[in-house]
Amino acid sequence: MTKTTNHVPQPSLILFGLTSIGKPKAGAFKPTEVEAARKAAAKLGLQVFEIADENSRAFAAKVPAGRIHGHGDAIVPFVPKALYASIESLARPKPATAAKLNSPIAPPSPVSARQLE
């Protein structure tokens, strides 16, 4: 007898943001919902966090599922502040990456008056 397993698609991204009164919202979306979720994020002013590694994927399992309606609107549920803070932390660029992006250009070496002659 062959054993079958139901494959549940893993979330591909998380939409998150605050309401106009500061309540945190976040929702995880499946691969089949990515395009619609991105459009909804732009429409609703939400941030998008791409799930790119196993650590992120395991974390995304804790985020409630977001829903896409037929007309393209998304429902992103309210979440506890602690969960929202974790999402923000995970979505923030890593220090090494941020250092590369923000590293100043090396100043030119000083030139003496004699070198200019």
N, C-alpha and C positions, 0 to 999 in steps of 0.2 A: 504494500500500500504506500502511495506517495503522500508525503506530508506537504501541505501547502501552507504558506504563510502569507498573511496580508501585509503588503508593503505599504506603510504609511509614509507619504512624502515628507521629508524633513523641511522645515522652514528655510527659505532662501534669504529673507530679509525681515527686518523689524522696522516698523514705522513708529516714531515716538515724538512727543512734544507736550507742550503745556496748553491748557485752555486759556481763554482770555482772563480767567480768574485764578490762574496758576495751578489748576488741578492736572496732575500727570496722567498721560494716556500713552498706551503702547500696545502694539499688536504684531504678531508674527504672521507672515504670509508665505504660502507654498510656492514652489517654482512656477506653477501654472497661473499664479496670480501676480507675478512680478510686474509685468507691464502695467496692468490696471492699478496696482498698489503705488507705483511710481507716479502715475498721473494723479491719483488721489492725494498723495503726499504733497505734490505741488499745489493742488487746489486747496488743501486744508492747511498748508504751511507747516507740515511735519517734516522731521528729519528722517533720513533713510540710513539704516545700518546694514551693510552687506554681511551676510554670514559666510565667512571664508575658511574657517578651520574647525576642527573638532571641539575645541574649547568653546567657541562661539555657538556651535551647533548644540552642544550640551546645555549651554545657558539658555538658548532660545526655547528649549522645551519648557522652561519655567514661565515664559511669556504667554499670556492668553492669545488665542487665535484672533486675528482681525478678520473682517468679512468684507467682501466686495459685492455690491448689489448690481443688478442687471444694468442699471443706468450709469455705472462707473463710480458711484460714490462708495466710500469705505466707511466702515464702522470700526473705530479703534477704541477698545475698552479702557476704562479708567484702571489704573494700577496703583499699588501702594508706593509711597515716596521712596522707600528703600529699594524696591525693584527698579524704579525709574532711575535712581542714582546709580545703580549697578549698570544699567543700559548706557547711561551717559559715560560712565567710566570706561566701559568696554569699547564704546564707539570713538572715544577720544584717541587721536594718534599717539602711538607709542613715543616715549622720549627720544629714542634714537632717530626715529623718523622725523619728529618735530625739529630736532637739532639740525638735521640735514636740510630741512626746508627753510629754517630760520637762520642758518649760519651766515655771518657777515662775510662779505668779500674781503680778502686780505688787503690791507692798505698797502699802497705802493711803498717801496723801500725809500728811505730818505736819500736825497741827492744833495751833495755838498755843492757850494758855489764853484769849487775847482773843477768838479766833474762837468759842469755846464759850460766851462770855457773851452 
